[in-house]
């Protein structure tokens, strides 16, 4: 059986970019030792201050996953955010279905796009977003998606990384067990 590489549906603002931390540059009270800041420009030309934890990015880079950017930054996530913060994982960008414009609240188009993507290419998946509701998580769960609502004031925390690692390990074990039994 061919191993299916897990994917992470990843938002930027409130997830990679710890929004409240923008005002407290330096030490992060949410579990990482240090925060960095930089400026990124959206595809529309707007400039924003981005605050991230280098340790968090290093932990993400250690994972054997693909990133599926699921954000209003659209292509700017690949061209601006990933290089700025040092995220080096293979990635692609998820956009609203039917080429509709990116709209707010963004979680509405994201849910449709994530469900479509996971239905089209099923496999282990994690969804990190600060806008996730219980109802959206309930839609994602039967599709095998681990949904993590990230606190927008802190972004991804160490315990979120731990949950991701545990999910990936369990998915790999299930895949190996299936292979041994059915192949």
Buried (B, 14 or more C-beta within 10 A) or exposed (E): EEEBEBBBBBBBBBBBBBBBBBEEEEEBEBBBEEBBBBEBEBBEEEEBEBBBBBBBBEBBEEBEBBBBBBBBBBEBBBBBBBEBBEBEBEBEBBBBEEEEEBEEEBBEBBBBBBBEBBEEEEBBBBBBBBBBEEEBBEBBEEBBBBBBBBBBBBBBBBEBBEBBEEBBEEBBEEBEEEEEEEE
